[in-house]
Amino acid sequence: MRFLGRITLLQILFGNEKGDVIIVRDGLAKHMNIVCYMQRIRRAAKNIIKDNPNCNIDYGFKVLKLATSNMKDVYYNPAQMEQQTLFASADNIKEDRTPEDLLFQVMLDLGVMLSSKIEEKVIAGKKVFNVAEGFLMACFDSDITEETVKAVAQEKPYYAVFRDSSMANDSVATNFEQIFATYSPETVRKVL
């Protein structure tokens, strides 16, 4: 999906029964117009469900707001760095970001449709996002163990994404690549 031009307000995305994505976008619109669009979509979905009770289609939609990057500015001059500030720059993700924020950034980075089905699974006690039925699997929880990494690798996703600072210890971070090489060598791995 390509966006041409500057997005200045909100995008409303939802899929139809063919899997197409419909984008309602108006950079000059007032917030009230966007709310009207959302209410109209909800009413239309209720009418379609009422008229076709046996139709099994998801009529939900996602509202996304354009925001700044999830990543901290970590470009420092080595001469200005001190040992005390090194620990502060260990995590490159802004503190106020949610796992969902990170997931949507990853989806955009990898070219995954924002209308793709997203399921939350619990694997080895950690919340794992399963996007597009295993195309992308991502875990941003803290203290990720080798058990979690192994379980995700055994699902054989096309993409697997983890947060670097979430690894439980150095051993997990070190063995991450080897675990995937053993269980799912074709998986494209990414660490934020």
N, C-alpha and C positions, 0 to 999 in steps of 0.2 A: 504494500500500500504506500503510495507516495502522496505527500501533501505539498501542494504548490502554494507559494505565497506565505504570508505571515498569519498565524492563528492568534487572534487577539482576545478571544473570549472563551467559549466552550465548544466542545464537539460532543455531539450526541451520536453514539454508534449503536446499531443493533442489526442483527441478522434476520433475513427472511428464511423461508423454508428451503430455498436453494443454496443458502449459505452466503448469499451476497451481503455486503455491508452497505448500509445506507448511512450517509453522513449528512447531518443537518448542521450547517456551519454558516454563521453570519457574524463577521468580525465587527460590524457596526451596530448590531442589535443590542438592545437593552436587556438586562437580566430577566425582566418580566417576559420578554418574547421567548427566551429559552425555557422558562417555567411553563409557558403555554404549550410549547412544542412537547415537553415531557408529559403534560396532562393529556394532550391530544393522542400521543402514542399509547398511553395507558388505556384511555377510553376505546381506542380502535382495537387494541388487543383484547379487551373484555368483550367487545362485540363479535370479534372473530371467534373467540372461544365459545361464546353463547350460540352462534350460528353453526359451529362445527365442533360439537362436543367430543367427537372421536378423534379429532386431530391432535397429534402429540408434538407440538412445536413450542419451543421456548420463545415467548414474546417479550422477554426482559430486555433491558438496555443498560449500557454503562454510560455514565457521565464522567468525562475526564476534563480536568482543568490543567492548563499549561502552567508549569511551575519551573523553578530553577532546577539545576542539576542535583541529583542525589549525592554527588561526590563533593568532598571538601576540596578547596584549593590547596593542593599539596606541593606546589612548585616553590621551593625555597632555595635560597642561595646557601650553599654549604658553609660559607664563612659566617653566616648569620645564625646557624644552628648551634644550639648548646645541648649538652647531654640531657638536661632536665626536660627539654622540649621534644626530645625524640619519642618518648612514650605517648605524648599527646597526639603525635601524628601516626601512631600505629594503626588506627582505624581510619580509613579514608572515606567513610560514609558519614553524612551529616546525622547528628544525634536524633533529630526530630522525624526521621524517615521511617515509615512502616514497611513491613515485609511486602505489602501490596505495592507500595511506591517502587520498591526495588524490582519487583516482578514486572511491572509495566515498563520500566526502563529497559530491562533485559529483553522483553518482548519487542520493543521498538528497535533496540540495537540489533537483534537477530532477525528482524523482518517477519516476526510472527504476527499474524492478524490479531488485532486487539479484540475482535469479536469471537475469538477462539474459546472453546469451552474450557473453563478452569475449575478443577476439583482440588479440594484440600484433603490430603491423606495424612494419617499419622503413621510414620515409619520409625521404628525403634524409639518411640517416644517423642519424635520431632515432627513439626508441621512441615509437610512437603507439598509444594504446588505441582499438580500434574496438569499440564496445558496441552490441549489438542490430543487427548488420549495417548500420552506418553511421548509426544514429539519433543516437549521441553519439560524437564523436571528441575525444580529449584527449591533449595532449602536455605533459609536465612536465620534460623534459630541459633541460639548460642549453645556452646558445648557439644558440637557435633562429633560423634564418635565414629570409629572405623565401622561399627555395626551399621550405622545410618548410611555411610558412604557405600558400603558393600550392598546393602538392600536397594539403594537407588541404582547402583551399577547393574544389579541383577534384573532390574526392570528394562534395561537396554533402551534408554531414551536416545533420541537423536542428539539433543543438547542436554547437558547437566550443568547447573550453575549453583555455586556455593559462595558464601561470604568468607573471605580469608580470615577475618578476626573471629569467626564463629567456631573454628576448629578447636576441639577440646584441648589439644596439646600439640607439640611439635611432631610427635610420631604420626598423628592423623594427617597433618599437613604434608609430611614427607611421604607417607604411603598412599596418599590420594591418587596420584597418577598410576601407581602400580596396581591398585585395586581395580581401577577402571581398565587398565591394560589386560588384566586377568579375566574380568567378567564381561566387559563390554568395550572391546578395543575400538569399535567404530564410533562410539559416542564422542561428540565434540564437547570438550570440558572447558569450563570458564570459571574463574575465581575472581570475585569482586574485591 
